[in-house]
Amino acid sequence: MTTYLLDTNILSEPLKPDPNLRVLQRLEAEWSRCVVPAVVWHELVFGLENLGPSRRREVISSWLFDTIEASFPIVAYGAAEAKWHARARSHLKRKGRILPVIDGQVAATAATNELVLVTRNTRDFEPFERLQIENWFG
């Protein structure tokens, strides 16, 4: 059975004023098979912590803690992921490709745990070998 690793843009989509319906439908359909990489969890909480007091902050906080954290396992970035990432990063550097470290951490989490990475930014992850990627935006 496929398990999906959700990128930040997938988890942020339901909070948009006009969210992509395809993403919402896939999230609902695959809810029980989704997980979140720890580095994406960091990005989401960091973004929240940088908002001032507002109704928007309350909505995002509820979404993050009452829905995402309560529903999806958070997958750690550990030793196996770090080794995979270092090797992939070195390989890409030799080819002249320098990619954001956090993208490499997300890719490593997906690859080492045999998860399908779900992201809108497929181009950011295509340079990584042996990575399964899906774009639920269509």
Buried (B, 14 or more C-beta within 10 A) or exposed (E): EEBBBBBBBBBBBBEEEEEBEEBEEBBEEBEEEBBBBBBBBBBBBEEBEEEEEEEEBEEBBEBBEEEBBEEBEBBBBEEBBBEBBEEBBEEBEEEEEEBEEBBBBBBBBBBBBEBBBBBBBBEBBEBBEEBBBBBBBE
